[in-house]
Amino acid sequence: MYWILFIGIAIISYIVQASLQSKFEKYSRLALDNGMTGREVAEKMLRDNGIYDVTVISTPGMLTDHYNPTNKTVNLSEGVYNTCSVAAAAVAAHECGHAVQHARAYAPLQMRSALVPVVQFSSSIMSWVLLAGIFMVNTFPQLLLIGICLFAMTTLFSFITLPVEIDASRRALAWLSSAGVTNAYNHTQAQDALKSAAYTYVVAALSSLATLVYYIMIFTNRRE
């Protein structure tokens, strides 16, 4: 039953990722009427929210966009930074949504940021601890239990990420509409692009939860 669930989640994850890339490419060909690039959209959203200590920079790769709260930078991928499109505007506004969350001390973002060092440490040793724990489950089950606790931290991080990402998209879409960046003809496309991106986080969280349950089953079904 577990493998059926795991394979099902893997298939859904592939479909969601493929759908996201397809929609991003589609909406990247849909130009904004105002001619604003992703960089200009990001800078305007930051200014409109009274944020002047965040820098918008370009980062290599595709769909590598992110907000870095440590150095207060909105990092836009090459396909977003210099591009005038609905997709670029949606992504740029979404990342600025995280900057607004940071400036407003949004609780889930603060919680996620606090967990980052813990998750980084857990991820660095988790695989080895789990592997050793599975081999020694009948002689030293405590090792697998430690691995499960480490993995649980990454699962918790995945679920805390959900409200952070959903709220950033909500802020982005509200601003895109109120600022007149999108209009009645293309706002739905921006909404669709961000919704597809949100699905990737939902699938990732469910996949992490399913894997956590699998390790727990190994631990509870061990020979006493």
Disulfide bonds with the S-S distance in Angstrom:
none
